[in-house]
Amino acid sequence: MHGNSSSVEPLSSDYDEMRQRSALEKQQTIVDKDEKNSKFIPKGNKREQRQEQKRLYEIHQIQNSELVDKAIIISSLIFYLILFIASRFVSLKFKKFYKLSYKYEDSDYYDIGFDDLYFGIFWIINLLFLRSFLILFCFNPCAKLLGIKKFKATQRFIEQAWSMVYYSFSWGFGFYLYYNSDYYLDCYNIYANWPHDVLSAPMKFYYLLQSASWFQQFIVLHIESRRKDHYQMLAHHIITCILTTASYSLYFTKIGHVILLLMDIVDVFLSTAKILKYAGFQTVCDLMFLFFMVSWIIFRHGVYNYVLWFTATRARDIMGNKCSTFLPSETYKACYTDLQVDIFMLLLVALQVIMCIWMYMIFRVAFHVISGGSADDVRSDTDD
């Protein structure tokens, strides 16, 4: 018995090893088949996975974007509540946030001073609030109605919708003031009788609003998705913020007013063209792009450079009030130095350089349209 049992045990172990080997071979065969089939089936699965990941990423981006806008709205409302309580129950000085300061006695005109900063801050918050409110409750629903589904296309649409609304208002209001001014189509009067320290309420509000809008845009630039020309835009916004603030502080509001008008009218056409593009109206977009390109060349290179030339060659002679002409004992409200004018000129030239870079990009689009393509947004990111 012991002999038989000892002879059976090796046989049974050999049989087990054969079964294990056979199972491993079958498993390897299945793996080999799967690897062969993976050339065909998993590609679709991977594509579906990528699409699903992209869809989830876009949902995440939409949620983050809406969260930012909601946070801006809530923060603004809290600020308004605090400001109301402070101005009503703490001190009347808080009214300087929402009332124009430095009104001349027995007059409807205003001077300029440091307290205007509070009014500017108030309107930076107002513009952030209005932008976020319109995005959530107006522009986003419009994008959905127009069938814009991609996140980036939606973002670009709502950004340009806000730009179109704001620039249409700012240019319309600004042109009304310009048309009724003493320097309408008259560059000489832009500098005559400087310093211009007597501002009407509408003019003072307009200039502070425009200054606030550029600071607001500087903030928004870091909220929006980055474009190809992010650093050009950043430089443009920094220069414009400096120019609007300095020109207001030093009583150069008339030349600042003219420059702002030349900028805003072009942005109306640009924003409208982009809205039409993202909404899918490509033919009308191409037509609007033509209006934009013509207006850009006329206003931002033609008229702008003429104003620049006039300022460089005539402004100092027309203004008077050069600081070096006053004696130390004399009193004066404001004077200018050559250095101040040179810095203004340098900043205005820097703006022109940036606009020339953008002009090159515009010509690329124009060439693309002439070649049978469409007017794409050359300043958007590469994924659009």
Stockholm file with secondary structure:
# STOCKHOLM 1.0

chainA/1-384         MHGNSSSVEPLSSDYDEMRQRSALEKQQTIVDKDEKNSKFIPKGNKREQRQEQKRLYEIHQIQNSELVDKAIIISSLIFYLILFIASRFVSLKFKKFYKLSYKYEDSDYYDIGFDDLYFGIFWIINLLFLRSFLILFCFNPCAKLLGIKKFKATQRFIEQAWSMVYYSFSWGFGFYLYYNSDYYLDCYNIYANWPHDVLSAPMKFYYLLQSASWFQQFIVLHIESRRKDHYQMLAHHIITCILTTASYSLYFTKIGHVILLLMDIVDVFLSTAKILKYAGFQTVCDLMFLFFMVSWIIFRHGVYNYVLWFTATRARDIMGNKCSTFLPSETYKACYTDLQVDIFMLLLVALQVIMCIWMYMIFRVAFHVISGGSADDVRSDTDD
#=GR chainA/1-384 SS CHHHHHHHHHHHHHHHHHHHHHHHHHHHHHHHHHHHHTTTHHHHHHHHHHHHHHHHHHHHHHHHHHHHHHHHHHHHHHHHHHHHHIIIIICGGGGGGTSCCCBCTTSSEECCCTTHHHHHHHHHHHHHHHHHHHIIIIIHHHHHHTTCCSHHHHHHHHHHHHHHHHHHHHHHHHHHHHHTSTTTTCSHHHHTTCCCCCEEHHHHHHHHHHHHHHHHHHHHHTTSCCCTTHHHHHHHHHHHHHHHHHHHHTTCHHHHHHHHHHHHHHHHHHHHHHHHHHHTCHHHHHHHHHHHHHHIIIIIIIIHHHHHHHHHHHHHHHHCCBGGGSCTTCCCSCCBCHHHHHHHHHHHHHHHHHHHHHHHHHHHHHHHHHTTCCCCCTTSCTTC
#=GC SS_cons         CHHHHHHHHHHHHHHHHHHHHHHHHHHHHHHHHHHHHTTTHHHHHHHHHHHHHHHHHHHHHHHHHHHHHHHHHHHHHHHHHHHHHIIIIICGGGGGGTSCCCBCTTSSEECCCTTHHHHHHHHHHHHHHHHHHHIIIIIHHHHHHTTCCSHHHHHHHHHHHHHHHHHHHHHHHHHHHHHTSTTTTCSHHHHTTCCCCCEEHHHHHHHHHHHHHHHHHHHHHTTSCCCTTHHHHHHHHHHHHHHHHHHHHTTCHHHHHHHHHHHHHHHHHHHHHHHHHHHTCHHHHHHHHHHHHHHIIIIIIIIHHHHHHHHHHHHHHHHCCBGGGSCTTCCCSCCBCHHHHHHHHHHHHHHHHHHHHHHHHHHHHHHHHHTTCCCCCTTSCTTC
//
